[in-house]
């Protein structure tokens, strides 16, 4: 594990003997790069993304907490992705190499702290595995009152061509789209090709992401739902931190806890995002 700088941001890079590596900025506790042992980058990060702490990073794996999107009264997607985390540990455990980060109410900028009157601690663990990557997020209520929260790990997977992407494992699941209309997916697999914004509820098992020659198996625990997102051409053109054609180079498939859960005083919730190389 080594301390590095990405853009203007302090960061940490972990590496394994087989050549796998991952880089995480302290700003946002944000995984911005993951290369497996084959040297192939698996995560997308926009060429226009601010890497100076002025705004959330576009790409990688933003940590979403304590609200998802605009489903709440606070900052869109919450404050975790725009706060500076602390490196709390790291090393090697068997075949895995890992780094751990933490964030609590004392780490928040004053304005964000004023808008969130609860005591909490977030812990993020990024672990390189011989056949993939594990991301685990825990939320602990360190105060005297319960609080509601949602959470997600908003993973941007790098692809060569959006039109070649297929997500399997969603058949017969309920989903809502960006209009909040509910529907049931009947197709065996979801094929990309343009704008998509769906929340799938109560996943029963793993998902498969096939993108050209790349295949990944995505498993999750603790997170009940999954989001599949790409802005499409029109919405991408309206984003200042995304080049117009970059939308063709990623798809977001993210584990999520969409409906706010209530965390009792002293209680802890944890969610795991397990990514395995399947090709």
Secondary structure, 3 states (H helix, E strand, C coil): CEEEEECCEEEEEEECCCCCEEEEECECCEEEEEECCCCCECECECCCCCCCCCCCCCECEEEEECCCCCCCCCCCCECHHHCECEEEEEEEECCEEEEEEEEEHHHCCHHHHHHCCCCEEEEEEEEEECCEEEEEEEEEECCCCCEEEEEEEEEEEECCCHHHEEEECCCCCEEECCCCCEEECCCCEEECCCCEEEEECCCCCCEEEEECCEEEEEEEECCCEEEEEECHHHHHHCCCCCCCCHHHHEEEEEEEEEEEEEECCCCEEEEEEEEEECC
